[in-house]
C-alpha cells in the first residue's frame, strides 16, 4: 500500500513537471506533450526521441516513461532540478544563432542532432 501511494505521488509530481511551460514540448524536436524522459539528462521527450535516446545507450541516456515506469526519489529530484530549460542552457549553450532545428518529419536529422547534442556534446 505504501509503495502504491509513493508511486501515485511520483506520478503526480512528474505530471506537474511535464505541464510546466519549459517541459510542454520535447527537448529535442519540439513535439507537444512529451510522455517520456531521460532520467540522467533531466529532460522530457516524445516517444520518437525516446527511441533515439535508447539507441544512444544507457551510458548516455536512461529513458523512462512518465507514467508506466517506476522512478526512484533521486530521479524525481533530478528531474525537478533540471528540466528542458536548464538542459537547453547546458547542452545547447553554443548552438549557432542561426541554427534551425530539424523538421519534425525528418527522423534522420533529428537523430543526428540528438547524437551531436548528447553523445558528441558539440554544442556545450
C-alpha positions in Angstrom: 0.0 0.0 0.0 2.8 2.4 0.8 4.6 1.6 -2.4 1.4 2.4 -4.4 1.0 5.7 -2.5 4.6 6.6 -3.3 4.1 5.7 -6.9 0.9 7.9 -7.2 2.8 10.8 -5.6 5.7 10.3 -8.0 3.3 10.3 -11.0 1.6 13.5 -9.6 5.0 15.2 -9.4 6.0 14.1 -12.9 2.7 15.2 -14.3 3.1 18.6 -12.7 6.7 18.9 -14.1 5.7 18.0 -17.7 3.0 20.7 -17.6 5.5 23.5 -16.9 5.9 25.7 -19.9 9.5 24.7 -20.5 8.6 21.0 -20.4 5.5 21.1 -22.5 7.4 20.3 -25.7 10.0 17.6 -26.4 13.5 18.8 -25.5 14.9 17.7 -28.9 12.2 18.0 -31.6 9.5 20.4 -30.2 6.7 17.8 -30.4 4.0 18.8 -27.9 3.1 16.8 -24.8 6.1 14.6 -24.2 5.4 11.4 -22.2 9.0 10.1 -21.8 12.1 11.3 -20.0 15.8 10.9 -19.9 16.4 10.5 -16.2 20.1 11.2 -16.2 19.9 14.2 -18.6 16.8 15.6 -16.8 14.8 16.1 -20.0 11.2 15.4 -21.1 11.0 13.9 -24.6 8.5 12.5 -27.1 8.2 8.8 -28.0 10.2 9.1 -31.2 13.1 10.9 -29.4 12.9 8.4 -26.6 13.6 5.6 -29.1 16.6 7.6 -30.4 17.8 8.2 -26.9 17.5 4.4 -26.1 19.7 3.7 -29.1 22.4 6.0 -27.7 22.9 3.6 -24.8 22.4 3.9 -21.1 25.8 5.3 -20.6 24.5 8.5 -22.4 20.7 8.5 -21.8 18.5 6.5 -19.5 14.9 6.6 -20.8 11.7 6.1 -18.8 8.0 6.5 -19.3 6.5 9.3 -17.2 3.5 7.1 -16.3 4.5 3.4 -17.0 7.8 3.0 -15.3 8.9 3.1 -11.6 11.0 6.1 -10.6 13.4 6.5 -7.7 13.1 9.5 -5.4 16.6 10.6 -6.7 15.4 10.5 -10.3 12.3 12.6 -9.5 14.5 15.2 -7.6 16.9 15.4 -10.6 14.0 16.0 -13.0 12.8 18.7 -10.7 16.2 20.3 -10.6 16.9 20.1 -14.3 14.1 20.1 -16.9 14.2 21.1 -20.5 15.1 24.8 -20.0 18.2 24.1 -17.9 19.2 21.2 -20.1 19.0 23.5 -23.2 21.1 26.1 -21.4 23.7 23.3 -20.8 23.6 21.1 -23.9 22.7 23.9 -26.4 24.9 26.7 -24.9 26.9 27.0 -28.1 24.2 26.3 -30.6 24.7 28.7 -33.5 22.3 31.7 -33.5 21.0 30.8 -37.0 20.6 27.1 -36.2 17.3 25.6 -37.3 16.0 22.5 -35.5 15.4 19.5 -37.8 11.9 19.3 -39.2 9.5 17.0 -37.2 9.2 14.8 -40.3 12.9 14.2 -40.7 13.8 11.5 -38.2 17.3 11.0 -39.6 18.2 14.7 -39.0 16.6 14.6 -35.5 18.8 11.6 -34.6 21.9 13.4 -35.9 21.0 16.4 -33.8 20.5 14.3 -30.7 23.7 12.5 -31.2 25.6 15.7 -31.7 24.0 17.2 -28.6 24.4 14.4 -26.1 26.9 11.9 -27.5 29.4 14.3 -29.0 28.4 17.3 -26.9 29.4 19.7 -29.7 27.0 22.5 -28.5 28.3 22.6 -24.9 
